[in-house]
Amino acid sequence: MNRRMISCGLSILLGLGTTLSLAESSLASCLRIRKIQAKAVSTGVSSSLLTGVIRGSGFALSFIGDLGAANAVIQSQAPNLVNIFQKLGQRFPDQLYLTFNTGKGLKNAVWPARGKYRKIKQGQTLNVNAQLPFSGSGKVNFWEYDTISSDDSLGSMVVSQSEEDSQVRTKVVTNPDEGNFYLVEYQVLPGSCSR
């Protein structure tokens, strides 16, 4: 083989590698969950009561901005909503873990770590800083770990590549059957996640 053929073959391989890298990065996004704030932890209170309260409040379940901005919107649009949740008897922390595009079970946890959960009390904010790669859309499921019975769903949030603009956003995650009310601060970043 002569040098010219080797050089040409190497150029083709490098060119293909570059093309593949660019294609992969254009399809990938990184969900960065920054913080989770528990406005109310789970209670197991009647779902019909809580569903009526949430639907009757008329506020958005998604905000552009950080937790401070989301709290201001909630206080201005539904000042009594948080008070109602707080009076429903939440005395014990949730044993929270997150899964991503999978079902329940600590074996599927992506945060805080596989096989782990974190306790979160009403009014507490956890710095999460979890980074989850995805393309298209992804669903983050919030679970409360139970030792005696099946783990309880605390709700979920769906993110999409259409949100890929690095802007800080906040979504509400709630499950009326459980009585929890979380604010989740996140970003959708372009490209793959970096650790």
Contacts in CASP RR format, 6 or more apart in sequence:
PFRMAT RR
TARGET T0000
AUTHOR 0000-0000-0000
METHOD contacts of the structure
MODEL  1
MNRRMISCGLSILLGLGTTLSLAESSLASCLRIRKIQAKAVSTGVSSSLL
TGVIRGSGFALSFIGDLGAANAVIQSQAPNLVNIFQKLGQRFPDQLYLTF
NTGKGLKNAVWPARGKYRKIKQGQTLNVNAQLPFSGSGKVNFWEYDTISS
DDSLGSMVVSQSEEDSQVRTKVVTNPDEGNFYLVEYQVLPGSCSR
24 192 0 8 1.000
25 190 0 8 1.000
25 191 0 8 1.000
25 192 0 8 1.000
26 191 0 8 1.000
27 135 0 8 1.000
28 133 0 8 1.000
28 134 0 8 1.000
28 135 0 8 1.000
28 191 0 8 1.000
28 192 0 8 1.000
29 133 0 8 1.000
29 134 0 8 1.000
29 135 0 8 1.000
29 136 0 8 1.000
29 161 0 8 1.000
29 164 0 8 1.000
29 188 0 8 1.000
29 189 0 8 1.000
29 190 0 8 1.000
29 191 0 8 1.000
30 131 0 8 1.000
30 132 0 8 1.000
30 133 0 8 1.000
30 134 0 8 1.000
30 188 0 8 1.000
30 189 0 8 1.000
30 190 0 8 1.000
30 191 0 8 1.000
30 192 0 8 1.000
30 193 0 8 1.000
30 194 0 8 1.000
31 100 0 8 1.000
31 131 0 8 1.000
31 132 0 8 1.000
31 133 0 8 1.000
31 134 0 8 1.000
31 138 0 8 1.000
31 140 0 8 1.000
31 159 0 8 1.000
31 186 0 8 1.000
31 187 0 8 1.000
31 188 0 8 1.000
31 189 0 8 1.000
32 129 0 8 1.000
32 130 0 8 1.000
32 131 0 8 1.000
32 132 0 8 1.000
32 186 0 8 1.000
32 187 0 8 1.000
32 188 0 8 1.000
32 189 0 8 1.000
32 193 0 8 1.000
33 98 0 8 1.000
33 111 0 8 1.000
33 128 0 8 1.000
33 129 0 8 1.000
33 130 0 8 1.000
33 132 0 8 1.000
33 140 0 8 1.000
33 184 0 8 1.000
33 185 0 8 1.000
33 186 0 8 1.000
34 127 0 8 1.000
34 128 0 8 1.000
34 129 0 8 1.000
34 168 0 8 1.000
34 185 0 8 1.000
34 186 0 8 1.000
34 187 0 8 1.000
35 67 0 8 1.000
35 125 0 8 1.000
35 126 0 8 1.000
35 127 0 8 1.000
35 128 0 8 1.000
35 184 0 8 1.000
35 185 0 8 1.000
36 96 0 8 1.000
36 120 0 8 1.000
36 125 0 8 1.000
36 126 0 8 1.000
36 128 0 8 1.000
36 182 0 8 1.000
36 183 0 8 1.000
36 184 0 8 1.000
36 185 0 8 1.000
37 67 0 8 1.000
37 71 0 8 1.000
37 123 0 8 1.000
37 124 0 8 1.000
37 125 0 8 1.000
37 126 0 8 1.000
37 182 0 8 1.000
37 183 0 8 1.000
37 184 0 8 1.000
37 185 0 8 1.000
38 94 0 8 1.000
38 120 0 8 1.000
38 121 0 8 1.000
38 122 0 8 1.000
38 123 0 8 1.000
38 124 0 8 1.000
38 125 0 8 1.000
38 180 0 8 1.000
38 181 0 8 1.000
38 182 0 8 1.000
39 74 0 8 1.000
39 82 0 8 1.000
39 85 0 8 1.000
39 86 0 8 1.000
39 122 0 8 1.000
39 123 0 8 1.000
39 181 0 8 1.000
39 182 0 8 1.000
39 183 0 8 1.000
40 82 0 8 1.000
40 85 0 8 1.000
40 86 0 8 1.000
40 88 0 8 1.000
40 90 0 8 1.000
40 122 0 8 1.000
40 179 0 8 1.000
40 180 0 8 1.000
40 181 0 8 1.000
41 90 0 8 1.000
41 92 0 8 1.000
41 93 0 8 1.000
41 94 0 8 1.000
41 120 0 8 1.000
41 121 0 8 1.000
41 122 0 8 1.000
41 180 0 8 1.000
42 90 0 8 1.000
42 94 0 8 1.000
42 144 0 8 1.000
42 152 0 8 1.000
42 154 0 8 1.000
42 175 0 8 1.000
42 178 0 8 1.000
42 179 0 8 1.000
42 180 0 8 1.000
43 88 0 8 1.000
43 89 0 8 1.000
43 90 0 8 1.000
43 178 0 8 1.000
43 179 0 8 1.000
43 180 0 8 1.000
44 177 0 8 1.000
44 178 0 8 1.000
44 179 0 8 1.000
45 88 0 8 1.000
45 89 0 8 1.000
45 179 0 8 1.000
47 176 0 8 1.000
47 177 0 8 1.000
50 176 0 8 1.000
50 177 0 8 1.000
50 179 0 8 1.000
51 176 0 8 1.000
52 176 0 8 1.000
53 81 0 8 1.000
53 84 0 8 1.000
53 85 0 8 1.000
54 81 0 8 1.000
54 174 0 8 1.000
54 176 0 8 1.000
57 77 0 8 1.000
57 78 0 8 1.000
57 81 0 8 1.000
58 77 0 8 1.000
58 78 0 8 1.000
59 73 0 8 1.000
59 74 0 8 1.000
59 77 0 8 1.000
59 78 0 8 1.000
59 81 0 8 1.000
60 73 0 8 1.000
60 77 0 8 1.000
61 171 0 8 1.000
61 172 0 8 1.000
62 169 0 8 1.000
62 170 0 8 1.000
62 171 0 8 1.000
62 172 0 8 1.000
63 69 0 8 1.000
63 70 0 8 1.000
63 73 0 8 1.000
63 169 0 8 1.000
63 170 0 8 1.000
63 171 0 8 1.000
64 167 0 8 1.000
64 168 0 8 1.000
64 169 0 8 1.000
64 170 0 8 1.000
65 167 0 8 1.000
65 168 0 8 1.000
65 169 0 8 1.000
65 170 0 8 1.000
65 185 0 8 1.000
66 168 0 8 1.000
66 170 0 8 1.000
66 185 0 8 1.000
67 125 0 8 1.000
67 170 0 8 1.000
67 183 0 8 1.000
67 185 0 8 1.000
69 170 0 8 1.000
70 170 0 8 1.000
70 172 0 8 1.000
70 183 0 8 1.000
70 185 0 8 1.000
71 183 0 8 1.000
74 81 0 8 1.000
74 82 0 8 1.000
75 82 0 8 1.000
82 181 0 8 1.000
85 179 0 8 1.000
85 181 0 8 1.000
86 122 0 8 1.000
88 179 0 8 1.000
90 122 0 8 1.000
90 179 0 8 1.000
93 119 0 8 1.000
93 120 0 8 1.000
93 121 0 8 1.000
93 122 0 8 1.000
93 124 0 8 1.000
94 119 0 8 1.000
94 120 0 8 1.000
94 144 0 8 1.000
94 154 0 8 1.000
94 180 0 8 1.000
95 117 0 8 1.000
95 118 0 8 1.000
95 119 0 8 1.000
95 144 0 8 1.000
95 145 0 8 1.000
95 146 0 8 1.000
96 117 0 8 1.000
96 118 0 8 1.000
96 119 0 8 1.000
96 120 0 8 1.000
96 126 0 8 1.000
96 142 0 8 1.000
96 143 0 8 1.000
96 144 0 8 1.000
96 145 0 8 1.000
96 154 0 8 1.000
97 105 0 8 1.000
97 106 0 8 1.000
97 109 0 8 1.000
97 111 0 8 1.000
97 112 0 8 1.000
97 115 0 8 1.000
97 116 0 8 1.000
97 117 0 8 1.000
97 118 0 8 1.000
97 143 0 8 1.000
97 145 0 8 1.000
98 109 0 8 1.000
98 110 0 8 1.000
98 111 0 8 1.000
98 130 0 8 1.000
98 140 0 8 1.000
98 141 0 8 1.000
98 142 0 8 1.000
98 143 0 8 1.000
99 105 0 8 1.000
99 108 0 8 1.000
99 109 0 8 1.000
99 110 0 8 1.000
99 140 0 8 1.000
99 141 0 8 1.000
99 143 0 8 1.000
100 110 0 8 1.000
100 132 0 8 1.000
100 134 0 8 1.000
100 138 0 8 1.000
100 139 0 8 1.000
100 140 0 8 1.000
100 141 0 8 1.000
101 134 0 8 1.000
101 138 0 8 1.000
101 139 0 8 1.000
102 108 0 8 1.000
102 141 0 8 1.000
103 141 0 8 1.000
104 141 0 8 1.000
104 143 0 8 1.000
104 150 0 8 1.000
104 151 0 8 1.000
104 153 0 8 1.000
105 143 0 8 1.000
105 145 0 8 1.000
105 151 0 8 1.000
106 114 0 8 1.000
106 115 0 8 1.000
106 116 0 8 1.000
106 117 0 8 1.000
106 145 0 8 1.000
107 114 0 8 1.000
107 115 0 8 1.000
108 114 0 8 1.000
109 115 0 8 1.000
109 116 0 8 1.000
109 117 0 8 1.000
110 130 0 8 1.000
110 132 0 8 1.000
111 128 0 8 1.000
111 130 0 8 1.000
112 118 0 8 1.000
117 145 0 8 1.000
118 126 0 8 1.000
120 126 0 8 1.000
131 193 0 8 1.000
131 194 0 8 1.000
131 195 0 8 1.000
132 140 0 8 1.000
132 193 0 8 1.000
133 192 0 8 1.000
133 193 0 8 1.000
134 159 0 8 1.000
134 161 0 8 1.000
135 161 0 8 1.000
136 160 0 8 1.000
136 161 0 8 1.000
137 158 0 8 1.000
137 159 0 8 1.000
137 160 0 8 1.000
137 161 0 8 1.000
138 158 0 8 1.000
138 159 0 8 1.000
138 160 0 8 1.000
139 156 0 8 1.000
139 157 0 8 1.000
139 158 0 8 1.000
139 159 0 8 1.000
140 156 0 8 1.000
140 157 0 8 1.000
140 158 0 8 1.000
140 159 0 8 1.000
140 184 0 8 1.000
141 153 0 8 1.000
141 155 0 8 1.000
141 156 0 8 1.000
142 153 0 8 1.000
142 154 0 8 1.000
142 155 0 8 1.000
142 156 0 8 1.000
142 157 0 8 1.000
142 173 0 8 1.000
142 175 0 8 1.000
142 180 0 8 1.000
142 182 0 8 1.000
143 151 0 8 1.000
143 152 0 8 1.000
143 153 0 8 1.000
143 154 0 8 1.000
144 151 0 8 1.000
144 152 0 8 1.000
144 154 0 8 1.000
144 178 0 8 1.000
144 180 0 8 1.000
145 151 0 8 1.000
146 152 0 8 1.000
152 175 0 8 1.000
152 178 0 8 1.000
153 175 0 8 1.000
153 178 0 8 1.000
154 173 0 8 1.000
154 174 0 8 1.000
154 175 0 8 1.000
154 178 0 8 1.000
154 180 0 8 1.000
154 182 0 8 1.000
155 173 0 8 1.000
155 174 0 8 1.000
155 175 0 8 1.000
155 180 0 8 1.000
156 173 0 8 1.000
157 171 0 8 1.000
157 173 0 8 1.000
157 184 0 8 1.000
157 186 0 8 1.000
159 186 0 8 1.000
159 188 0 8 1.000
160 188 0 8 1.000
161 188 0 8 1.000
163 169 0 8 1.000
163 188 0 8 1.000
164 188 0 8 1.000
164 189 0 8 1.000
164 190 0 8 1.000
165 188 0 8 1.000
166 187 0 8 1.000
166 188 0 8 1.000
166 189 0 8 1.000
166 190 0 8 1.000
167 187 0 8 1.000
168 185 0 8 1.000
168 186 0 8 1.000
168 187 0 8 1.000
169 185 0 8 1.000
169 186 0 8 1.000
169 187 0 8 1.000
169 188 0 8 1.000
170 183 0 8 1.000
170 184 0 8 1.000
170 185 0 8 1.000
170 186 0 8 1.000
171 183 0 8 1.000
171 184 0 8 1.000
171 186 0 8 1.000
172 181 0 8 1.000
172 182 0 8 1.000
172 183 0 8 1.000
172 184 0 8 1.000
173 180 0 8 1.000
173 182 0 8 1.000
173 183 0 8 1.000
173 184 0 8 1.000
174 180 0 8 1.000
174 181 0 8 1.000
174 182 0 8 1.000
END
